[in-house]
Amino acid sequence: MLVHHLLRGTILSGFAFLIVYLTKTDQLALYIAPRMATYVKLSAIGLYAASMYQFYLVFRIWSGSRTEPDCDCDHTPSPSLTKNTMIYGLFLLPLCLGFLLPNTIMDSTIAAKKGMSLNGAINIARPSEAKASGTGNSPSLADASPSNSTQGRAAPSPDDMFPSDVYTESYAAYAKKLYTQDLIEVSEKQFIEILTTLDLYREPFLGKQVALSGFVYREPEMSASRFALSRFAMNCCSADALPYGLMVTYPKAEKYKNDTWLKITGTLELSEYKGNPVLQLKAAELESIPAPDSPYVYPDYDFGS
């Protein structure tokens, strides 16, 4: 039992020290979203307290003052070395990896494995689609497009250009705000929300100037003049992080290698990739920038409130 308590105490304290180390070196954000940081830091206190109890039991057994619990329960660990090695190994392996492997940001290699998302509104039904399926009353985006408004009709109102339902009200309100801007800056704070809004209401935004920062990512199917400019969007932790961005077209795109960080200003247009319509940024200005201290973007939980 003494060895088991010693191993448990070591593992528990190891995880506590790992959290403290990542916090002190400002690397905790590479693994979890800011909203989870407080809970993880508090968990280090619980892990430390649990490890101290295990070390206390070690001392009790070593000093001979430990007494068996007064119950019919069998607290004796399995005598199987293989079973114990597998059980403790499940905890020791990630702990060792946490201390031994370098803490690096996710890049295009991880993006290739997770898959790039170029359709921000993929999980949100477009109001025009809701009408086509008979589940909504909103006017279609095609009816509100600038090309149709010139055929002897008055210019469409903002409500016509940005129809909404109960699921898209906040995006429609935000789209009306973005539409008034000469240059749409895709900020880090609302990176996800802005790209989702632009993708949800594509037609009205075609021809708009957009500025976006991110890292270069390519797939084999992309032509020599194209690449994706993206950021990893994290909701809870690095396990759920997904690359998220815009397709970019530029005549000299080949000169920019994967994982190069760029700030690009260009014109928004509609294109096609892998048989699906996607928004594309026709680059006019490209500027190399250093990777930010916090390379990930997170949902804005105040969006729409």
NORHUVEN-V126544 format. One record per pair of residues at least 24 apart in sequence whose ideal C-beta (glycine too) atoms are under 6 Angstrom apart, sorted by the first residue. I is the first residue (numbers start at 1). J is the second residue. Records with the same first field share a line. If there is no record, write none. Layout:
I: J / J
//
This chain:
2: 58 / 61
4: 77
5: 54 / 57 / 58
6: 58
7: 88
8: 54
9: 51 / 54 / 55
11: 91
12: 47 / 50 / 51
13: 51
14: 95
15: 47
16: 44 / 47 / 48
18: 98
19: 44
20: 44
27: 103
29: 294
30: 103
31: 238
32: 237
33: 234 / 236 / 298
105: 295
106: 232
107: 259
108: 217 / 258 / 259
111: 217 / 243
114: 242
116: 228 / 243
117: 242 / 244
118: 247 / 278
119: 199
120: 195 / 196 / 199
121: 196 / 199 / 200
127: 163 / 164 / 165
130: 165
136: 165
138: 163
139: 163
141: 203
145: 203
161: 204
162: 201
170: 304
171: 197 / 200
175: 201
183: 209
184: 208 / 210
185: 211
186: 212
188: 297
189: 300
190: 300
191: 231 / 297
192: 233 / 299
193: 300 / 303
199: 279
205: 268
206: 268 / 269 / 270
208: 268
210: 268 / 281
211: 265
212: 246 / 264
213: 263
214: 245
215: 259 / 261
216: 256 / 258 / 260
218: 258
224: 254
225: 249 / 251 / 253
227: 253
229: 264
231: 297
232: 296
233: 297
234: 296 / 298
246: 281
247: 278 / 280
248: 281 / 283
249: 280 / 282
250: 283
261: 289 / 291
262: 286
263: 287 / 289
//
